[in-house]
Amino acid sequence: MMNEETIVHGLTLKQWKAAFRSEICEFAASTFVFTFEGTGLIRIAFGNAGPHLSETGGREPVFTHSVTIPADVAVDLAGLLLKKVAEPELKKSPENTSR
């Protein structure tokens, strides 16, 4: 058995196990909004396109899940997403390949 502190794709094996335990409810969201809640808290609501509002296709978002986290955790999350998702995409874009 491998050491639980072994790093695989940026997480320890212990973190992988915790992130994929069977009791976790999974939800796939296509949109989000956030609000400032109280002192130092950020509420992020996640949802999807809701009912059609017209024949031309306008839809109202429906938010069904949310999480309220301290502002410093929100900043850490934003930084990690930029580093792990946005930066690699920027490196792949054609205008950045000649630099």
Secondary structure as UniProt FT lines:
FT   TURN            4..5
FT   STRAND          7..8
FT   TURN            9..10
FT   STRAND          11..12
FT   HELIX           13..19
FT   TURN            22..23
FT   STRAND          31..36
FT   TURN            39..40
FT   STRAND          41..52
FT   TURN            55..56
FT   STRAND          59..70
FT   HELIX           71..81
FT   HELIX           82..86
FT   HELIX           87..92
FT   HELIX           94..96
FT   TURN            97..98
//
